Amino acid sequence: MEILVKTLEGLEPALEQEIKNLGFEEATVLNRAVLFEGDIKDMYRANYELRTALRVLLPIHKFEAINEHMFYRKMQEINWSEYFNVNQRFAVYSVVSSQYFTHSKYMALKAKDAIVDQFRDKYGKRPDVSTYNPDVEVNIHIFENKCTISLDSTGESLHKRDYKVASVEAPLSEVLASGILLSSGFETAKIFHDPMCGSGTFISEAFMIHCNIPPGKFRQEYAFMKWKNFRQSVWDAVKENADAKICGPTTIQFYGSDINRQNMFSARKNLYQLPFGDQVQFSKKDFLKESLNPRPDFLIMNPPYDIRLKSDDIDEFYYQIGMRLKQDYSGARVCVFSGNLEAMHKIGLKANVKLNLMNGAIPSVLHCYDIK
Ligand SMILES: C[S@@+](CC[C@H](N)C(=O)[O-])C[C@H]1O[C@@H](n2cnc3c(N)ncnc32)[C@H](O)[C@@H]1O
């Protein structure tokens, strides 16, 4: 069966590589998604093990329609009681980009009608529709006349890893941080340092990658657990196999620091949730004034952008970051992720990796430099 994994714009290559690393050579890259063939176990694995996945969809039916009547009829051809029963609650979400159908909410309503009518005709009873914690989520994707009906196997987005117990202002999404790390080349580092660590998302995600801690390790709920065909023993085996690879840090020492003591404590609390996370060292430091001992050979940072976190003179701040890197970090690899594209130029170094990404609604860039 087809398994469609959704991700953030710009992270498709990282997700494709992750899927290949799971052993699926035939992966097709789409816009903000990667498609591969697998079975139920592979769908569980995608949810549990893919760091750059936002959600995992299972396409169950594809058809063509050019008006709402055709759409309704085709929706009724699906045997819905194969997927859930009349006592379960369901929700429908739709994304429409079509000259034939203009309102996505209306198409979601049509889909709900078709499903409810089918149950009522068969059983004389109808399932409830609920967007709050539904048992089954149906996903409708319409592009022109092509309609794809999928079940959402994930539920709440996979960036909710459930290890974060403390947050700060403007934290990064775990999925975004993972994608950035997988594009950064950090895995060859010996001393990894995030000198503006905030809640520690980069350190947590890098630590989890290095120590083979599955991104789903702490999550209790996935939508597929409420499906009629949920196989507890297969799910247990998926978790057991992945968890068996967890190890302590081997070749990398991890460090985090922040100018704000409270933020540094938040990062430490979050790392304490992870197995071996107490091996990460934290300190309070102003990156512009103090250095870390030992000297890092890999730095990654997400400085304030002057959007959510304000700075007095953002251009000068980025200029100072660049100066500091040139003066004190020769030989190191440095990756800076920021949503202030203007200020990024002030760093004054030539990037050998440039990746355009979105941080929520903020167009952002990742620049990596090998400091001479
Ligand atoms: C955008 S936040 C980082 C968020 C982080 N990536 C996360 O996911 O939580 C920027 C961080 O830089 C810190 N910061 C600002 N100026 C700094 C400086 N001169 N030295 C060290 N940290 C600094 C702030 O305290 C803040 O925690």
The ligand as a Tripos MOL2 file, in Angstrom:
@<TRIPOS>MOLECULE
LIG
   27    29     1     0     0
SMALL
NO_CHARGES

@<TRIPOS>ATOM
      1 C1         15.3370   32.2660   18.8890 C.3       1 LIG1
      2 S1         15.8760   31.8590   20.4890 S.3       1 LIG1
      3 C2         16.4930   30.2360   20.2870 C.3       1 LIG1
      4 C3         15.4010   29.2340   20.3790 C.3       1 LIG1
      5 C4         15.9120   27.8050   20.3790 C.3       1 LIG1
      6 N1         16.4710   27.4190   19.1030 N.3       1 LIG1
      7 C5         14.7790   26.8680   20.7920 C.2       1 LIG1
      8 O1         14.3760   26.0140   19.9790 O.co2     1 LIG1
      9 O2         14.2500   27.0050   21.8950 O.co2     1 LIG1
     10 C6         17.3440   32.7770   20.6420 C.3       1 LIG1
     11 C7         18.0880   32.5490   21.9260 C.3       1 LIG1
     12 O3         19.3260   33.2950   21.8580 O.3       1 LIG1
     13 C8         19.6290   33.7390   23.1530 C.3       1 LIG1
     14 N2         20.6220   34.8260   23.0250 N.ar      1 LIG1
     15 C9         20.4200   36.0920   22.5670 C.ar      1 LIG1
     16 N3         21.5850   36.7810   22.5830 N.ar      1 LIG1
     17 C10        22.5420   35.9400   23.0510 C.ar      1 LIG1
     18 C11        23.9410   36.0620   23.2970 C.ar      1 LIG1
     19 N4         24.5890   37.1990   23.0690 N.pl3     1 LIG1
     20 N5         24.6150   34.9790   23.7620 N.ar      1 LIG1
     21 C12        23.9580   33.8120   24.0220 C.ar      1 LIG1
     22 N6         22.6220   33.6450   23.8340 N.ar      1 LIG1
     23 C13        21.9300   34.6970   23.3290 C.ar      1 LIG1
     24 C14        18.2880   34.1330   23.7270 C.3       1 LIG1
     25 O4         18.3340   34.1790   25.1450 O.3       1 LIG1
     26 C15        17.3760   33.0450   23.1890 C.3       1 LIG1
     27 O5         17.2670   31.9690   24.0910 O.3       1 LIG1
@<TRIPOS>BOND
     1     1     2 1
     2     2     3 1
     3     2    10 1
     4     3     4 1
     5     4     5 1
     6     5     6 1
     7     5     7 1
     8     7     8 2
     9     7     9 1
    10    10    11 1
    11    11    12 1
    12    11    26 1
    13    12    13 1
    14    13    14 1
    15    13    24 1
    16    14    15 ar
    17    14    23 ar
    18    15    16 ar
    19    16    17 ar
    20    17    18 ar
    21    17    23 ar
    22    18    19 1
    23    18    20 ar
    24    20    21 ar
    25    21    22 ar
    26    22    23 ar
    27    24    25 1
    28    24    26 1
    29    26    27 1
@<TRIPOS>SUBSTRUCTURE
     1 LIG1         1 GROUP 0 **** ****
